[in-house]
Each structure stands twice: as structure tokens, then as C-alpha cells.
């Protein structure tokens, strides 16, 4: 079994019948100095490698980047950091939270140790001057019935990397294994967990920390799976209008069945009275296995699906969905990642694979004035020093026409996790 893995949602949790929560055991499902790299056969977009990961500074930066008010970038690596942690198979280490300034100077804020702080961190979020996040493994529970060493944690760090608070998932009737960033609202951390709960279909939670750093969890919803409910939420909760919105990878009324779970996924709304399923994906033209939602600026959302090369869609809060783009799986990319929107209504995103070389793309979708949308591939990754498999969360600087993000592999392919590489952080001028 290959030790390559992808933390993006088009990986084994969707496409493989067998998954574990130990990232080094994921089934393979998809095929340095700062440098300037131009892609042949494309227009004048230029990609600059801001940082090449090498192990002690982190390995395999998953899910992308976030940004603070002064322009500093933050992210997580699933491996690396303390290389004495998680030594079973390369890449070693239990992961890091890092800070990256605009010059490319990287600071490891926290290197995870497995217990009690967790391992395999997800993309963090910022709130009230601190850093909040989740780990998909580790914590005070030595083993987890869902695989891996521990069921995961919710944590709070200072911006200097000091651990301020923590909660460890217990598994069983409690939730387990969060695979994504939490959402911070007014002193409370909200999130999704992929496993655990009453039906072992995952659920929604909130955690509050006291002055001593102890966390108290409340389960907001236990997903029951299809056909009446969603199953296995894999993406953040998105606040809008006093409610939260999100997606489940599985569940719903769709006929999808990949051997792991049934249903093609759902879009749901969470309020104080519970969860309402707004849309059930069918696996047809609307796609299947939905990803992260972003507000569309007019009261609804844009989002992506991942199966069968993927789609981009727009959905209202009443559950009316239209597909605005379907990926062909060739040079236009495959497996669309997260989205960002500019002030003119154009969308920017990544695809995990595809493009000219098969290692993923950065693309722009623009309304064509006739009710449709046109895609422009801004960059195709080569799989070398520029990186491989760009991750979902990108940062858009519209005024300077720059995009910042990470690739999970590539970069230093000779001495860090050879021949795959430990990933990069990049800046694209478009």
C-alpha cells in the first residue's frame, strides 16, 4: 500500500472503499531555494515558490492557507515538525502549525507531539487574537476505534504557538476524527467530525474553553446517514444570517455507493432547533460528494463537488441548486478544490489533479454574460519544484492580482519524502 496521501476531500475518504484515519496508511487513489517557474503553453502567469518544506519545518501542508489582518499567512502540515513523533513510516512527525510572512520566512509555531496535543492538524482559524484548530488524531485517548492513535482534538494556541486550551474527542458515542478547520464565533469553537456519534456517521459540535484551558463539548447533531439525513461531514460550518450551513460527503437520497457508504452527499442548515437537509445530490449532472461552501454575495453559496472530475455549483438557502461548471478532467483540471470570489463576481479555485501535467491547476471562472461561465486555467503544476496537488484554501489579493496557497507534495523531491516531496507554499501573479 502506498504511503502517499491527500488531505483534500477527493482522496480515499471519497474514492476508496477502504480508508483509515492514519494518513500514512491512506490508499493511493490519484495518480530549495525560492524559484520563479513559468508554465509552458500558458499566458504570462508567474508562480513563485515562497517556501519549500523539508521535514523539521513541516511536511505535506494540507488544506491551504488563512491570512491575518496584517497579511501574514498561517497553515498546517500533516507531518513533520518533531521527527521523533510518528516514526512508523515516512514522512515522520506529527504535524505543525506554521506562520509564513510575505517574504517567505516561515516560523513553526507549534510542533505536535501526539499526546496530549494531538497529531495530523487541519487548517487552523483565527479568532480574538488566538489560533484555533483541530487534529484528526492524537489527544488523551490512546487508541480510537476509528483507527489511528487517538480520536483527535480541538485546540487553542497563542499566536506565538503556546498551547492555551484543548479538548480531546473520546470516540464511541462522542464524536471523533475532525478532518477540517473549525469555525470560531464569539468565544465558541464550532466544527464537524467525520466519525463517531450515535450512528458513527459523524456530527456537529461546539466546544467552549474555561480559564484553565479545559474544553467542554456539546454535540449539536448526530448524522444518521441516508436517505433522511447526511453522513460524514468533512468541511467547515459556514455562518450566515444567524445559522450555519455545511455539506456532508455521503448520505441523502442519492443512489451513490462506493463501498464505504451510501448517498451522494447533502447540503444542510444548522439552527438552534436542529439540522435541515436543504439539498440531496443525485450523482448526475449536479455532481456528488460536495465540498466547502462560500457565500455568493447575494444570500446563497457557491461550492464544489469532487466525484467524476467535479463540478462548481451555486445554491440558495432554500436549496435551489444550479451547476455552473463541470470539469472535463483534462487540461482544465479534475477534483475542484475550494473557492474564493472577487468583487467582480469571478471565482478562483484549485483542482487537485489534472492540468497540462496531471499535478493540478489554479483556475478562474468568469460569467460570460449569457448565463454561462468560462474557465481559464491560470497555472498548471509540473510536479517538480513548483509543487504537486494544490490544496483547497487559497488567499486572493485582488488589487495586486496575487493568489497564495500550498501544494501537498512536490518541492524538494530528492531528500524530503522522496520521490514525492514534502510540499510548498506558493504565490501566483495572474
Buried (B, 14 or more C-beta within 10 A) or exposed (E): EEBBBBBBBBBBBBBBEEBBBBBBBBBBBBEBEEBEBEBEEBEEBEBBBBBBBBBBBBBBBBBBBBBEEEEBBBBBBBBBBBBEBBEEEBBBBBBBBBBBEBEBEBBBBBBBBBBBBBBBBBBBBBBEEBBBBBBBBBBBBEEBEBBBBBBBBBBBBEBEBEBEBBBBBBBBEBBBBBBBBBBBEEEBBBBBBBBBBBEBBBBBBBBBBEEEEEBEBEBBBBBBBBBEBBBBBBBBBBBBEEBBBBBBBBBBBBBBBBEBBBBBBBBBBBEEEEBEBBBBBBBEEBBBBBBBBBBBEEEBBBBBBBBBBBBBBBBBBEBEBEBBBBBEBEBBBBBBBBBBBBEEEBBBBBBBBBBBBBBBBBBBBBBEEEEEBEBBBBBBBBBBBBBBBBBBBBBBBBEEEBBBBBBBBBBBBEEBBEEBBBBBBBBBBB
